[in-house]
């Protein structure tokens, strides 16, 4: 037998990680766990319990208590009581506790890794080498943010109590993603782990006691889905959820109008793009990590393979050969590549989706891997022969299933990648860095990995676009998700400026020309009559007739959104160009300052001084937005890899902006200016009481080289048009300034496709305030952060310095 034949005949013997310490811990707790509330372990009388099982073997590990409403209320009350003291100890005080937690995670890393793999079914190598080190990294990193709070976030404060609901695929890592920034910012938490995987969260509660964390700062309530709903609907100030898109929509509708701050990290159907110039072997190894890491039970799994036609046959042949060598087995075996699916219900879901896909014409190939006889396992699976309408191409499977499709050109690859309702992550493989860096910004995703995949770090924010959710976890933007500007707590109640019930029209013969002088809408760079053919009479301060504006309806909103969508190239224009045009708008508004001053006086009854000040501040805001257009830079993160993560600020897309009545010119100009400065296009619904200022303003736009469709103005009844705009799937974000009830309706409607929202919840912003309308803050509201990970090339002679 040759050496080559000996290597080919070799097999892997089991190399089991010892579970002795994990079993010792389980036995010490009687394999039965209560709730961790206010620093104490409690087992409510009569509380329901449910079992947690090891997916690899089916053995019962422990009994878990299901928290009821009284338990959740007690946990929230404990967190509320502790929050004030926790915030008052200051950033340095909180940093010391978080540093202690990081050290304790490292100290107990072995038992945490074993518990995670036992309870979840993932390979011990993944828990030991990826999950647990990242948990410690998050607490270290956020200890740093806590220390720097006063310097980095001097005008912000903690939200209060955070209610957090985490999934079963990365139980302890998801806990760290949520708990670490919350604690660093001065919040207290009530966390509900997934019912399938509660053990490491309960072990973490013990670490909190060992670290001396004050009672009530961290509370762990276990249970099933109904317990999670109790946490979401309880008296918390912030909700953070990671899970399915469908549940995310339910949560958003449930808390709509409450003013609770919300972060949602939801499902994905991430594209994995392989160009013909890619390192094929490297791309295949990356693909193994992208889709079979954690059995494909990863929200950002690269489950859609897009491979260029010229290499498709060779690539798929090599891929099948590699899949055939993957080892499937018990989670504590250090030699396996793929562990167990978390539960039989999840396996049933995978099989059902595959059957649906096959009935639609998909070709399903399962790797001939040796499968364990017991436990919940599923082989690595490749799906071909699908179109973009196939269920397996469109829907998140959350299992070890890869769907493959081919493309011919770079533009087709981008179009196919973006042809999804999701937008969490993407991967690009190409030996041409210029091509990769051309494609990455064009992908609608919160994270893009170049020539690699599944790279994470606490310094680089993670989160999605579209129906993959909103908000970021990690980095500076992740900290901001757990804070609010200090001024928000002092905002006064909003009230519309009352309009007369009826406005007397000018009588014939009064000198008014017999010509229609209704102020038209402004859509696609042109003045447009309302689709319904109706108009609304506008009164001045004294109730006298001041003019007519079009009474817009949902069709006018549709037309405006279409125009804004066609103008999407504005977001790809240079920031310098956007700045130049905004400066020109400011110049032209300044030239007509007297006209707008008179209009403000007539309509609002403002004094000469007040009207002049509003016009002047409007001009200043345009200058400020122009100034920020080419200074709203991203950042370069240096995560612990040989490479960098480029945090790029991108426009949200099409913004629907519903303006308030107060300071009608200033509010309109401020919101419009910063929206377009960041590269968005806008559909503006101006002040319902004083829309004539906006219709006057589009004359300024017409003479200022603003491209058609970048700013669109639809007049009429605010809420009657705001809700259809919030429902429109072509709108990516909504800014609304109106009633609390209106905010609730907008938030419910926005849940359909997970629009980003800035809502006033019935509070009145002061548009004259530099603090409330800060340039940096407005640009952040108008932007999304995309992290593009770029690993370096080959190391110099084994990593030696140059």
C-alpha positions in Angstrom: 0.0 0.0 0.0 1.4 3.4 -1.0 1.5 6.4 1.3 -1.2 8.0 -0.8 -3.4 5.0 -0.4 -2.8 4.9 3.3 -3.9 8.5 3.7 -7.0 7.9 1.6 -8.0 4.9 3.7 -7.5 6.8 7.0 -10.6 7.5 9.0 -11.2 9.8 12.0 -11.8 8.2 15.4 -14.0 10.1 17.8 -12.2 12.7 19.8 -14.7 13.6 22.4 -14.5 16.7 24.6 -14.9 15.9 28.3 -18.3 16.9 29.6 -17.5 16.1 33.2 -17.5 19.7 34.4 -20.7 20.5 32.6 -22.4 17.5 34.1 -21.0 18.4 37.5 -22.6 21.9 37.2 -25.9 20.4 36.0 -26.0 17.9 38.9 -25.1 20.6 41.4 -28.2 22.4 40.4 -30.3 19.3 40.6 -30.7 19.5 36.8 -33.6 21.9 37.5 -33.3 25.6 37.1 -35.4 28.6 38.3 -35.4 32.2 37.3 -32.7 34.8 38.1 -34.5 37.9 39.4 -33.1 40.7 41.4 -29.9 38.8 42.0 -31.7 35.7 43.5 -32.7 32.3 42.1 -36.5 31.9 42.4 -38.8 29.0 41.5 -42.4 30.3 41.6 -44.9 28.0 43.2 -46.9 26.1 40.5 -44.7 27.4 37.7 -44.6 25.2 34.6 -41.4 23.5 33.7 -40.2 22.1 30.4 -37.2 19.9 29.5 -34.2 20.9 27.5 -32.5 18.1 25.4 -29.2 17.5 23.8 -30.0 17.4 20.0 -27.0 15.2 19.3 -28.2 12.4 21.5 -31.8 13.1 22.5 -30.9 12.9 26.2 -32.6 15.2 28.7 -30.2 17.7 30.2 -32.4 19.6 32.7 -35.8 21.1 33.5 -36.3 24.8 32.9 -38.8 27.0 34.6 -41.3 28.9 32.4 -41.8 32.4 33.7 -45.3 33.8 33.9 -46.6 37.3 33.8 -46.0 37.9 37.5 -42.4 36.7 37.2 -41.7 39.0 34.2 -43.2 41.9 36.0 -41.1 41.2 39.0 -38.0 41.1 36.9 -38.8 44.4 35.2 -39.5 46.0 38.6 -36.2 44.8 39.8 -34.4 46.1 36.8 -36.3 49.4 37.1 -35.3 49.7 40.8 -31.6 49.0 40.0 -31.3 51.2 36.9 -30.9 54.5 38.6 -28.1 53.4 40.8 -26.4 51.5 37.9 -26.4 54.6 35.8 -25.1 56.8 38.7 -22.0 54.7 39.3 -20.7 56.2 36.1 -18.9 54.8 33.1 -15.8 53.8 35.0 -17.8 52.0 37.6 -19.7 50.0 35.0 -16.4 49.3 33.1 -14.9 47.5 36.1 -17.9 45.1 36.3 -17.9 44.4 32.6 -14.1 43.8 32.7 -14.8 41.3 35.5 -17.5 39.6 33.4 -15.1 39.3 30.5 -12.4 37.7 32.7 -15.0 35.3 34.2 -16.1 34.2 30.7 -12.5 33.3 29.9 -12.1 31.6 33.3 -15.2 29.4 32.7 -14.7 29.1 28.9 -14.4 25.3 28.8 -17.6 24.6 30.7 -19.5 27.3 28.8 -18.3 25.8 25.5 -19.4 22.3 26.5 -22.8 23.5 27.8 -23.4 25.4 24.5 -22.6 22.4 22.3 -24.6 20.0 24.5 -27.6 22.2 24.6 -27.5 23.5 21.0 -25.9 20.7 19.0 -23.2 22.7 17.4 -19.7 21.3 17.1 -17.5 21.9 20.1 -14.8 23.5 17.9 -17.2 26.2 17.0 -18.3 26.9 20.6 -14.8 26.7 21.9 -12.9 28.6 19.2 -15.5 31.1 17.9 -18.5 31.7 20.2 -17.0 31.9 23.7 -14.0 34.0 22.7 -16.3 36.4 20.9 -18.5 36.6 24.1 -15.4 37.6 26.1 -14.4 40.1 23.3 -17.8 41.8 23.5 -17.6 42.4 27.2 -14.0 43.6 27.0 -14.9 46.0 24.1 -18.0 47.4 25.8 -16.1 47.8 29.0 -14.1 50.3 26.9 -17.2 52.1 25.7 -18.5 52.3 29.3 -15.1 53.9 30.3 -15.4 56.4 27.5 -19.1 57.3 27.9 -18.6 60.9 29.1 -16.1 61.6 26.3 -17.7 59.8 23.4 -21.4 60.3 24.3 -21.6 63.5 26.5 -25.1 64.4 25.3 -26.7 61.0 25.7 -28.1 58.9 28.5 -29.3 55.4 29.1 -32.8 54.4 28.0 -33.7 52.6 31.2 -34.7 49.0 31.2 -34.0 46.8 28.1 -36.1 43.8 27.4 -34.1 41.3 25.3 -35.2 38.2 23.5 -32.5 36.0 21.9 -32.6 33.0 19.6 -31.2 29.4 20.0 -28.5 29.4 17.3 -25.9 31.4 19.2 -27.3 31.4 22.7 -24.4 32.9 24.7 -23.0 35.1 21.9 -26.4 36.7 21.3 -26.7 37.3 25.0 -23.3 39.1 24.9 -24.3 41.1 21.8 -27.3 42.5 23.7 -26.3 42.6 27.4 -22.9 44.2 26.9 -23.9 47.4 25.2 -27.0 47.7 27.3 -24.9 47.6 30.6 -22.2 49.8 29.2 -24.7 52.5 28.4 -26.2 52.4 31.9 -29.3 50.3 31.2 -30.4 47.3 33.2 -31.8 44.2 31.4 -34.4 41.5 31.5 -33.3 38.8 29.1 -35.3 35.9 27.9 -33.2 33.1 26.3 -34.6 30.7 23.7 -36.5 27.8 25.1 -34.3 25.2 23.4 -31.0 26.7 24.7 -31.3 28.3 28.1 -28.4 26.7 29.9 -25.5 29.1 29.1 -27.7 32.1 30.0 -28.4 30.5 33.4 -24.7 29.9 33.8 -24.0 33.5 32.9 -26.4 34.6 35.7 -24.0 32.8 38.1 -21.1 34.7 36.6 -23.0 37.9 37.3 -23.2 36.9 41.0 -19.5 36.0 41.0 -18.6 39.3 39.5 -20.6 41.1 42.3 -22.9 42.8 39.8 -25.5 44.8 41.7 -28.8 43.0 42.2 -31.4 43.7 39.5 -28.9 44.8 36.9 -29.2 41.5 35.0 -32.4 39.4 35.2 -32.9 36.1 33.3 -36.4 34.8 32.7 -36.7 31.6 30.9 -39.7 30.3 29.0 -41.3 29.7 25.7 -42.6 32.1 23.1 -45.4 33.5 25.4 -42.7 34.5 27.9 -40.9 36.4 25.2 -44.1 38.3 24.4 -44.5 39.2 28.0 -41.1 40.7 28.1 -41.8 42.7 24.9 -45.1 44.0 26.2 -43.9 44.8 29.7 -42.8 48.2 31.1 -39.5 48.3 29.4 -37.9 51.2 27.5 -36.1 49.2 24.9 -36.8 46.0 23.0 -34.0 44.0 21.3 -35.0 40.9 19.4 -33.1 38.4 17.3 -35.2 35.9 15.4 -37.5 35.4 12.5 -38.8 38.2 10.3 -42.3 37.1 11.0 -42.0 37.4 14.7 -40.1 40.7 14.3 -43.1 42.1 12.5 -45.4 41.0 15.2 -43.2 42.6 17.9 -43.0 45.9 15.9 -46.8 46.1 15.5 -47.3 45.1 19.2 -45.2 48.0 20.5 -46.2 50.5 17.8 -46.8 54.0 19.3 -45.3 53.1 22.7 -42.1 55.0 22.1 -40.0 51.9 23.1 -36.7 52.0 21.2 -36.4 48.9 19.0 -33.6 46.8 17.5 -34.5 43.9 15.3 -31.9 41.5 13.8 -34.0 39.2 11.7 -33.8 36.6 8.9 -31.7 36.5 5.8 -31.1 34.9 2.5 -27.5 36.0 2.0 -25.9 35.8 -1.5 -22.5 34.2 -1.9 -21.1 35.5 -5.2 -18.2 33.7 -6.9 -16.7 35.4 -9.9 -14.8 33.5 -12.6 -11.5 35.0 -11.5 -11.9 33.8 -7.9 -9.7 31.3 -6.1 -12.1 28.4 -6.6 -10.7 26.2 -3.8 -10.6 29.1 -1.4 -14.2 30.0 -2.3 -15.3 26.4 -1.7 -13.7 26.4 1.7 -15.3 29.7 2.4 -18.7 28.4 1.3 -18.4 25.4 3.7 -18.1 28.0 6.5 -20.8 30.2 5.0 -23.6 27.7 4.8 -22.6 24.7 7.0 -21.2 26.6 9.9 -23.6 25.8 12.8 -25.6 23.5 10.5 -26.7 26.4 8.4 -28.7 27.7 11.4 -27.3 31.2 11.0 -29.3 34.3 10.0 -26.4 35.5 7.7 -25.7 32.1 6.2 -24.5 32.3 2.6 -27.5 30.1 1.5 -27.7 31.5 -2.1 -24.7 30.6 -4.2 -24.3 32.8 -7.3 -21.5 31.4 -9.4 -20.4 32.8 -12.8 -21.4 30.6 -15.7 -17.8 30.1 -17.0 -16.8 28.2 -13.9 -20.1 26.9 -12.7 -19.8 23.2 -13.7 -16.2 22.9 -12.4 -17.2 24.7 -9.2 -20.2 22.6 -8.5 -18.3 19.4 -9.2 -15.6 20.4 -6.7 -18.2 21.5 -4.2 -20.0 18.1 -4.3 -16.6 16.4 -3.7 -15.9 18.6 -0.7 -19.4 18.1 0.7 -18.9 14.4 0.5 -16.0 14.6 2.9 -17.8 16.7 5.5 -18.2 14.8 8.8 -21.5 14.9 10.6 -21.6 13.7 14.2 -22.2 14.4 17.9 -21.5 17.9 19.0 -18.7 17.1 21.5 -16.6 15.3 18.9 -13.7 17.6 18.0 -13.4 15.8 14.6 -16.8 16.7 13.2 -17.7 19.5 10.7 -21.5 19.5 11.2 -23.4 18.9 14.3 -27.1 18.4 15.1 -30.1 20.5 14.1 -31.4 22.1 17.3 -34.7 20.3 17.4 -36.9 17.9 15.5 -39.4 20.7 14.8 -36.6 22.5 12.9 -35.7 19.4 11.0 -39.3 19.0 10.0 -39.3 22.6 8.7 -36.2 21.9 6.6 -37.8 18.8 5.1 -41.1 20.6 4.4 -39.3 23.4 2.6 -37.2 21.0 0.5 -40.4 19.1 -0.5 -42.0 22.4 -1.6 -38.9 23.3 -3.6 -38.8 19.9 -5.3 -42.4 20.2 -6.3 -41.5 23.5 -8.0 -38.8 21.8 -10.1 -35.7 22.0 -7.8 -33.0 19.3 -8.0 -32.0 18.3 -4.5 -28.6 16.5 -3.9 -27.7 15.3 -0.4 -24.1 14.6 0.4 -23.4 10.9 1.0 -22.1 11.6 4.5 -22.3 9.0 7.2 -25.2 10.0 9.5 -25.4 9.2 13.3 -28.2 6.7 14.2 -29.6 8.8 17.0 -30.1 12.6 17.5 -31.5 15.2 15.1 -29.2 15.4 12.1 -29.5 16.6 8.5 -26.9 16.1 5.7 -25.3 19.0 3.8 -27.6 19.6 0.8 -27.2 21.3 -2.5 -30.1 22.5 -4.5 -29.8 23.3 -8.3 -32.2 23.8 -11.2 -34.1 26.6 -9.5 -35.3 30.0 -10.7 -35.6 33.1 -8.6 -39.3 32.2 -7.9 -38.5 28.9 -6.2 -39.3 28.7 -2.5 -35.8 27.4 -1.8 -34.2 30.4 -3.5 -36.5 33.0 -1.9 -37.1 31.8 1.7 -34.8 31.3 4.6 -34.5 27.6 5.3 -32.3 27.9 8.5 -30.6 24.6 7.9 -27.6 23.0 6.0 -29.2 23.7 2.6 -27.4 25.6 -0.2 -29.3 26.8 -3.3 -27.2 27.5 -6.4 -27.8 29.6 -9.5 -25.6 31.0 -12.2 -25.0 34.5 -13.6 -23.2 35.9 -16.7 -22.2 39.5 -15.9 -21.3 41.5 -12.9 -24.4 43.6 -13.2 -26.5 40.5 -13.4 -24.8 39.2 -10.2 -25.7 42.3 -8.3 -29.3 42.3 -9.6 -29.7 38.6 -8.6 -28.1 39.2 -5.2 -30.4 42.2 -4.5 -33.5 40.3 -5.7 -34.7 39.4 -2.2 -36.8 40.9 0.6 -33.8 40.4 2.9 -30.6 42.4 3.3 -28.5 41.0 6.1 -25.1 39.9 4.7 -23.3 39.1 1.4 -20.1 37.5 0.3 -18.0 38.4 -2.8 -15.2 36.2 -4.0 -12.8 37.6 -6.7 -9.1 37.9 -7.0 -9.7 41.4 -8.4 -10.0 43.7 -5.4 -11.2 46.5 -7.6 -14.1 44.4 -8.8 -14.9 43.3 -5.2 -14.9 46.9 -4.0 -17.1 47.9 -6.9 -19.7 45.2 -6.1 -19.7 45.4 -2.3 -21.3 48.9 -2.1 -23.9 48.0 -4.7 -25.2 45.1 -2.6 -28.2 45.8 -0.3 -26.8 44.3 2.9 -25.7 45.5 6.3 -22.5 43.4 6.1 -20.3 42.4 3.1 -17.4 40.0 3.3 -14.8 39.9 0.6 -12.9 36.7 0.0 -14.1 35.4 3.4 -17.3 34.9 5.4 -18.7 34.9 8.9 -16.2 37.5 10.2 -17.5 39.2 13.3 -16.1 41.5 15.9 -17.5 43.7 18.7 -16.0 46.8 17.1 -17.9 46.4 13.8 -21.6 46.8 13.8 -23.8 43.9 12.6 -27.3 44.3 11.3 -29.5 44.3 8.2 -31.5 46.2 5.7 -35.0 45.6 4.4 -36.8 42.7 6.1 -33.6 41.6 7.8 -34.3 44.2 10.4 -32.8 47.5 11.5 -30.4 48.8 14.1 -26.8 47.6 14.7 -25.2 45.4 17.3 -21.6 46.1 18.0 -19.5 49.2 17.4 -20.4 52.8 18.1 -23.8 52.5 16.3 -24.6 49.5 18.6 -24.0 51.7 21.6 -26.3 54.4 20.3 -29.1 51.9 20.1 -29.1 51.8 23.9 -29.0 55.5 24.5 -31.1 58.6 23.7 -30.2 62.3 23.5 -30.8 63.9 26.9 -33.1 66.5 25.5 -35.7 63.8 24.5 -37.0 63.4 28.1 -37.9 67.1 28.2 -39.8 67.4 24.9 -43.2 68.9 25.3 -46.4 67.5 23.9 -47.1 68.2 20.2 -50.3 69.8 19.0 -51.4 70.7 15.5 -51.9 74.3 14.6 -55.7 74.7 14.4 -57.2 75.6 11.1 -60.6 77.3 10.7 -63.4 74.9 10.0 -64.1 76.7 6.7 -62.4 79.3 4.6 -64.4 81.8 2.7 -63.4 81.8 -0.9 -62.9 85.2 -2.6 -66.1 86.4 -4.3 -66.3 86.9 -8.0 -65.4 90.4 -9.1 -63.0 90.9 -6.3 -60.2 91.3 -8.7 -59.0 87.7 -8.7 -58.2 86.5 -12.2 -60.5 83.8 -13.6 -57.5 81.5 -13.9 -56.7 78.5 -11.8 -53.9 79.5 -9.5 -54.0 76.4 -7.3 -50.5 75.7 -6.1 -49.6 72.4 -7.7 -47.6 69.5 -6.3 -44.0 68.9 -7.3 -43.3 65.4 -8.5 -40.4 64.2 -10.7 -39.1 67.8 -11.1 -42.3 69.0 -12.5 -45.4 70.7 -11.2 -48.3 68.3 -11.1 -52.0 68.5 -10.5 -53.5 66.2 -7.9 -54.7 62.8 -9.2 -58.1 63.3 -7.5 -58.6 66.7 -9.0 -59.5 68.1 -5.5 -58.0 71.1 -3.8 -57.9 72.5 -0.2 -58.3 76.1 0.7 -55.6 77.4 3.0 -56.3 80.2 5.5 -53.9 82.8 6.8 -53.5 83.6 10.5 -56.7 85.6 10.6 -58.7 82.9 8.9 -58.9 84.7 5.5 -58.3 82.9 2.3 -54.6 82.6 1.4 -54.6 80.2 -1.5 -55.4 76.7 -2.8 -53.2 73.6 -2.8 -53.8 70.2 -4.3 -55.5 67.6 -2.0 -53.2 64.6 -2.5 -54.2 61.0 -2.2 -52.5 57.6 -2.4 -52.1 57.8 -6.1 -50.1 61.0 -5.8 -48.0 59.3 -3.2 -47.5 56.4 -5.6 -46.4 58.8 -8.4 -44.0 60.6 -6.0 -42.4 57.4 -4.8 -41.9 56.2 -8.4 -40.2 59.5 -9.2 -38.0 59.3 -6.1 -37.1 55.7 -7.0 -36.0 56.7 -10.5 -33.8 59.3 -9.0 -31.8 56.7 -7.0 -28.7 57.8 -8.8 -28.5 60.7 -6.5 -27.2 58.4 -3.8 -24.4 57.4 -6.0 -23.4 60.9 -6.9 -20.4 62.4 -5.1 -21.0 64.1 -1.8 -19.2 67.1 -3.3 -21.9 67.4 -6.0 -24.7 67.1 -3.4 -23.0 69.8 -1.3 -22.7 72.1 -4.3 -26.4 71.8 -5.1 -27.5 72.4 -1.5 -25.3 75.5 -1.4 -27.0 76.7 -4.5 -30.5 76.1 -3.0 -29.4 78.1 0.0 -28.2 80.9 -2.2 -31.5 81.0 -4.1 -33.5 80.9 -0.9 -31.4 83.8 0.5 -32.1 85.8 -2.6 -35.8 85.4 -2.0 -35.7 85.9 1.8 -38.0 88.9 1.8 -40.7 87.0 -0.1 -40.6 84.1 2.3 -40.5 86.4 5.3 -43.7 88.1 4.1 -45.3 84.8 3.4 -44.5 83.6 6.9 -45.9 86.7 8.5 -49.1 86.5 6.5 -49.7 82.8 7.0 -48.5 82.2 10.6 -48.8 85.7 12.1 -45.1 85.7 13.0 -43.6 89.0 13.8 -41.2 90.6 11.3 -38.2 89.6 13.5 -39.4 86.0 14.0 -40.1 85.5 10.3 -36.7 86.9 9.3 -35.1 84.7 11.9 -36.9 81.5 10.5 -35.8 82.3 6.9 -32.2 83.0 8.0 -32.0 79.8 10.0 -33.5 77.9 7.1 -30.7 79.2 4.9 -28.2 78.3 7.6 -29.5 74.8 7.8 -29.0 74.4 4.1 -25.4 75.5 4.4 -24.9 73.2 7.3 -26.4 70.2 5.4 -24.2 71.1 2.4 -21.2 71.2 4.7 -21.9 67.8 6.2 -22.6 66.2 2.8 -18.9 65.5 2.2 -17.9 65.2 5.8 -20.2 62.4 7.0 -17.4 59.9 6.6 -17.3 56.3 7.8 -14.5 54.7 9.6 -12.0 51.9 9.3 -12.2 49.2 12.0 -9.2 47.1 12.9 -10.7 43.8 14.2 -8.5 41.0 15.4 -7.9 39.6 11.9 -5.3 40.3 9.2 -7.6 42.8 7.5 -9.9 45.7 8.0 -13.6 46.4 8.2 -14.7 49.5 6.3 -17.8 51.1 8.0 -19.4 53.0 5.2 -22.3 55.4 5.6 -25.0 54.8 2.9 -28.3 56.5 2.2 -31.5 54.8 3.5 -33.1 55.1 0.1 -36.4 56.7 -0.5 -37.5 58.6 2.6 -41.1 59.6 3.2 -41.0 62.8 5.4 -44.2 64.1 7.1 -43.5 67.6 8.4 -45.0 69.4 11.4 -47.0 72.6 11.5 -44.6 74.5 13.8 -41.9 76.5 12.0 -43.3 75.3 8.7 -40.5 76.6 6.5 -37.6 75.7 8.8 -38.9 72.2 9.6 -39.4 71.5 5.9 -36.0 72.8 4.8 -34.1 71.1 7.7 -35.6 67.6 7.1 -35.3 67.9 3.3 -31.8 69.2 3.4 -30.2 66.5 5.6 -32.2 63.7 3.9 -30.8 64.6 0.5 -27.3 65.5 1.8 -27.0 61.9 2.9 -27.9 60.7 -0.6 -31.6 59.9 0.0 -34.4 60.9 -2.3 -37.5 62.3 -0.5 -41.3 62.4 -0.7 -42.3 65.4 1.4 -45.7 65.9 2.9 -45.4 69.6 4.1 -47.2 71.2 7.0 -50.9 70.6 6.6 -51.7 74.1 8.0 -49.1 76.0 6.0 -48.3 74.1 2.8 -48.0 77.2 0.7 -44.5 77.7 2.0 -43.4 74.3 0.6 -45.1 75.1 -2.8 -43.2 78.4 -2.9 -40.0 76.5 -2.0 -40.2 74.2 -5.0 -39.7 77.3 -7.2 -36.3 77.6 -5.4 -35.6 73.9 -6.2 -36.4 74.5 -9.9 -33.8 77.2 -10.2 -31.1 75.4 -8.2 -30.1 72.4 -10.4 -31.7 69.9 -8.0 -32.2 66.7 -10.2 -35.7 65.7 -11.0 -37.2 63.3 -8.4 -34.8 63.9 -5.6 -37.3 66.1 -3.8 -41.0 65.5 -4.3 -43.8 67.4 -2.6 -47.3 66.2 -2.1 -49.8 68.5 -0.3 -53.0 67.7 1.5 -54.1 66.1 4.7 -51.1 64.8 6.6 -52.3 61.5 8.1 -54.5 60.6 5.2 -51.3 60.4 3.0 -48.8 59.4 5.7 -50.3 55.9 6.2 -50.4 55.0 2.5 -46.8 56.2 2.3 -45.8 54.0 5.3 -47.4 51.0 3.6 -45.7 51.6 0.2 -43.0 49.0 -0.4 -41.0 51.4 -2.4 -40.4 53.6 0.6 -37.4 52.7 2.7 -37.8 55.0 5.7 -40.4 57.3 7.3 -39.9 60.5 9.3 -43.2 61.5 10.9 -44.0 64.5 13.1 -47.5 64.5 14.3 -49.8 62.9 16.9 -49.0 59.9 19.1 -51.9 58.1 17.4 -50.5 58.9 14.0 -47.0 57.7 15.1 -48.6 54.3 16.1 -50.4 53.9 12.8 -47.2 54.7 10.9 -45.1 52.3 12.9 -47.7 49.5 12.4 -47.8 50.1 8.7 -44.0 50.4 8.4 -43.6 46.9 9.9 -44.8 45.3 6.6 -41.4 45.7 5.0 -39.4 46.9 8.0 -39.0 50.6 7.1 -36.7 52.6 9.3 -38.6 55.2 11.2 -38.0 58.5 13.1 -41.3 59.2 14.9 -42.0 62.0 17.4 -44.6 59.9 19.3 -46.7 63.0 20.0 -43.8 65.1 21.2 -42.8 68.4 19.8 -39.2 68.8 18.5 -37.8 72.4 18.6 -36.5 72.9 15.1 -34.7 76.1 16.1 -32.6 74.1 18.6 -29.1 73.4 17.5 -28.9 70.6 20.0 -32.1 68.8 18.8 -31.3 69.4 15.1 -27.5 68.7 15.3 -25.9 68.2 11.9 -24.2 64.9 13.0 -27.4 63.6 14.5 -29.5 64.3 11.5 -27.0 62.7 9.1 -26.9 59.6 11.3 -30.7 59.4 11.1 -30.5 59.7 7.3 -27.9 57.0 6.9 -27.3 53.2 7.2 -23.9 51.8 8.2 -22.5 49.0 6.0 -19.4 47.1 7.2 -17.3 45.7 4.3 -14.7 43.3 5.6 -11.5 43.2 3.5 -8.9 40.6 4.6 -5.3 41.2 3.6 -3.5 39.0 1.1 -0.8 36.5 1.7 1.4 37.1 4.7 5.0 38.1 4.3 7.1 35.0 4.8 4.9 33.5 7.5 3.8 36.8 8.9 7.1 38.5 9.5 7.1 42.3 9.5 8.4 44.1 6.5 
